[in-house]
Amino acid sequence: MRRSICYCDPSQALAGEEGTWKFVYTTAQNLEKGACLKFDLLSKGREIDWELPSHDPKSKSNIIYGIINEKDILHAKPVDVPNQFAPQFAFTLTSDLKAGTSFTVVMGPSPKLTALQAKKATGNTSQNLTQRRRHFLLYVDAKGDGNFADPEIFTMDVKGNHLDRIRIITPSFVTKNKRFDIVIRFEDQFGNLTSNAPEDTLVELTYEQLRENLNWKLFVPETGFVTLPNFYFNEVGTYRIQLENLKTKEMYYSSPMKSFAHDEKNLLWGLLHGESERMDSLDNVENCLRHMRDEQAMNFYASSSFDSAEETPEDGWKAIAQNIGEFNETDRFITYLGSQWMGEKTKEGLRQFINLKDNKALMRYKDSKSNTLKKIYKISNPKDFISIPSFTMGKGSDYDFSDFNPEYEKVVEIYNAWGSSECTAKEGNPLPINGPTKGGVKENAKGSVLAALKRNCRFGFVAGGLDDRGIYANLFDAGQDQYPPGLTAILADEHTRESIFQALHNRSCYATTGKRILLGFYISGSRMGEEISTQTKPGLVINRHISGFVSGTSNVKLIEILRNGEVIQTFEPNAHNFEYTYDDMVDLKEHMIKSKDSSPFVFYYVRVTQDDHNMAWSSPIWIDFVEATKAAKKSSKK
């Protein structure tokens, strides 16, 4: 039995390439005049997707049309498809098409143009994302009676475009004389792996403080990436791997790496809440996880779909849970099953739930057993469940911390791509939540993280990434102010699921606006996220010795030490690396915040700003004041 033939001309495209694309269908059956063929690009209309063509016959550029009998032109008619952004394009045959002859769909300049005119006109642009066997569908109604058979499938490989940049993936913390690996990624302008470079391209690898007789020269590999093993630094300090393209003389640098004399905690990077412009986690959670692990080089990642049945049906949740379990890999990529839950405005707000264990049921607001936070906390265990207040200053999803639960709310999202909830714009927030009155989101001061800290709510800081789902779905089109996707840094004893989760419980983490800024913050030897007391360290009443370090991904413009939300010391390094110390010698009693439920306290944290406007926030350190007489009485009772 004869079968229809489908092929693309050309058979492959470069990511983001403009061209003329032909999809040739040779029919295995006779198609009568009036038969209908519908072409589907399977595009979602995003910037990264295949460009949608015009169907207007008067257009000169980027038009879609059909060809039969190798010469007759058919104009396309758009057909809307329910729950699909892009239309299908329908062609009605104006004459019979015999078996063994071809029908061709073309996307490119208008067929009415001369060859010279066509060169000046624009064609159709391929998707920005590399993909093997990218599908296009053709539905055929042989008799024109509305009965379409299963679609015919065209496949095209989309490959990486010309080499545009080189990315160097390194660990952030290493130990002197202890070996580690680095990964070199050769990428096109869209971030795809590529080997599309001139044959004589040669890359030289060196790093700061490297002896002159030790360097490497690399060719661009077919795979587009190479792993280099057994690096080590024989001195403590801060390093950056640097690459030079010897052909173009361009220089590329890794994020900073800090070498310690002895084993230090693992500094791990990832997202507990966030999506990617390139991969939709619900449509293809496996590809999303691969993207976060391999292309974004994250050390951990949590799913964060919204709890509604419309966005996350049960089968979708099962697929997410299954892939989260399969991708979790110690010492490589840690995954968590997470979801977003929107509760009562102001009182509960928006939450990102993180589960330590796999295969947990999705907490849905519409279910009676999980329609309040109190019910959820009652059936949960703080040892394997964290509730992260998110976008707390976003009006409509705000949370005023009046029912703050320290058992479950160990960390707070201080920043995501839609703004910072640290404080209000009037209080100096450089990344405020701001949008138009209609369709946008304004800030609500009740959700201020700083205000909550002053009321003795104790939590660490994490950052969220980009999100266009749930409550964020309309912000793109509304013109909401948008910032870079954030990153969370976690200081964990081991690169395991349990250790990272415990680090969150200990508030051993900090937030950035997406850059891998190294940030250390200590008060009298205590780390960020810790609570210390004048009872055990009486000298804190007189002096708080603050120290730390910052290594930026670009020039560090400003380092601010804040006490109770007020800046008490600033440094302007004008350098990539800076170690700071400061002795806060004011009388502690004069700056304590009184609390009804606990001892008076003060809190400190550090805020970093780079020349490129990227920022980082350390988690706070708290000091509880216990008077000497009270401390002595407690001691004598013991």
Salt bridges, closest charged atoms under 4 A:
ASP49 OD2 - ARG46 NE 3.01
ASP164 OD2 - ARG165 NH1 3.89
GLU187 OE1 - ARG165 NE 3.14
GLU187 OE2 - ARG167 NE 3.03
GLU187 OE2 - ARG185 NE 2.78
ASP200 OD2 - LYS247 NZ 3.01
GLU204 OE2 - LYS217 NZ 3.06
ASP263 OD1 - LYS178 NZ 3.86
GLU264 OE2 - ARG527 NH2 3.01
GLU275 OE2 - ARG469 NH1 3.48
ASP283 OD2 - LYS44 NZ 1.67
GLU286 OE2 - ARG290 NH2 2.98
ASP294 OD1 - ARG293 NE 2.80
ASP294 OD1 - ARG332 NH2 3.75
GLU295 OE1 - ARG278 NE 3.73
GLU295 OE1 - HIS291 ND1 2.88
GLU314 OE2 - ARG364 NH2 2.95
GLU329 OE1 - ARG332 NH1 3.33
ASP358 OD1 - ARG497 NH1 2.90
ASP384 OD2 - LYS357 NZ 3.65
GLU409 OE2 - ARG351 NH1 2.92
GLU413 OE1 - HIS273 ND1 2.64
GLU422 OE2 - ARG607 NH1 2.65
ASP467 OD2 - HIS273 NE2 2.74
ASP467 OD1 - ARG469 NE 2.69
ASP493 OD1 - LYS265 NZ 2.66
GLU531 OE1 - ARG458 NH1 2.94
GLU531 OE2 - ARG507 NH2 2.71
GLU560 OE1 - ARG607 NE 2.86
GLU579 OE2 - LYS258 NZ 3.89
ASP583 OD1 - HIS545 ND1 2.77
ASP584 OD2 - ARG544 NH2 3.39
ASP584 OD2 - ARG563 NH1 2.89
ASP624 OD1 - ARG458 NH2 2.60
